[in-house]
Amino acid sequence: ATLLARLSQQDPGLLLLDVRTAEEYAAGHVPGARNIAHDLLPARLAELADARGRDVVVYCRSGRRSAIALETLRAAGFSRVVQL
């Protein structure tokens, strides 16, 4: 409920990150989510530089890929990261 409220208010302190493939994202995603596949995340971290001080919520289909992405982000210095 808190996440939905923040998304509906377009909270600038929140980034919702979909780490599924581009094809999965195109088939349907949470409105407002950015898409970077978990296996491409290490090479594309610079695209998330604006999110370092924000709350980042990471999601995928089952949780496996988002767990990998969570660890990648934490290792890169993102401290406010949670898995949906």
C-alpha positions in Angstrom: 0.0 0.0 0.0 2.9 2.4 0.8 4.5 1.7 -2.5 1.3 2.2 -4.4 0.7 5.5 -2.7 4.3 6.7 -3.5 3.9 5.6 -7.1 0.5 7.3 -7.5 2.1 10.6 -6.1 5.0 10.2 -8.5 7.4 10.4 -5.5 10.7 11.8 -6.7 12.5 10.0 -3.9 11.5 6.6 -5.3 12.8 4.5 -8.2 11.0 1.3 -9.2 13.4 -0.9 -11.1 12.1 -3.8 -13.2 15.1 -6.2 -13.7 13.3 -8.6 -16.1 14.1 -8.8 -19.8 13.1 -6.1 -22.2 10.6 -8.5 -23.7 9.0 -9.3 -20.3 8.9 -5.5 -19.5 7.2 -4.8 -22.9 4.6 -7.5 -22.2 3.5 -5.7 -19.0 5.1 -3.8 -16.1 4.3 -1.6 -13.1 3.6 1.9 -14.4 6.5 4.2 -13.8 9.1 1.4 -13.5 12.4 1.7 -15.3 13.8 -1.5 -17.0 17.3 -2.7 -16.8 17.7 -6.5 -17.0 19.6 -8.0 -14.0 22.3 -9.4 -16.2 22.9 -6.0 -17.9 22.8 -4.0 -14.6 26.6 -4.0 -13.8 27.3 -2.5 -17.2 24.5 0.1 -17.0 24.9 1.3 -13.4 25.8 4.8 -14.7 22.2 5.1 -15.8 21.1 5.0 -12.2 23.5 7.6 -10.9 20.5 9.9 -10.2 19.0 7.2 -7.9 21.9 6.9 -5.4 20.2 8.9 -2.7 16.7 7.6 -3.4 14.7 4.6 -2.3 15.1 1.9 -5.0 12.6 -0.9 -5.2 13.7 -3.8 -7.4 11.4 -6.4 -8.8 11.2 -9.4 -11.3 8.8 -12.3 -11.8 9.9 -14.7 -9.0 12.5 -12.9 -6.9 15.6 -14.6 -8.1 16.7 -11.9 -10.5 15.8 -9.1 -8.2 17.9 -10.7 -5.4 20.9 -10.7 -7.8 20.2 -7.1 -8.8 19.8 -6.1 -5.1 23.3 -7.4 -4.4 24.7 -5.7 -7.5 23.3 -2.4 -6.4 24.4 -2.7 -2.8 28.0 -3.6 -4.0 27.9 -0.4 -6.1 27.1 1.7 -3.1 23.3 1.9 -3.2 22.2 1.8 0.4 18.4 2.4 0.1 17.5 -0.7 -1.9 14.7 -3.2 -1.2 13.2 -6.1 -3.1 9.5 -6.1 -3.8 
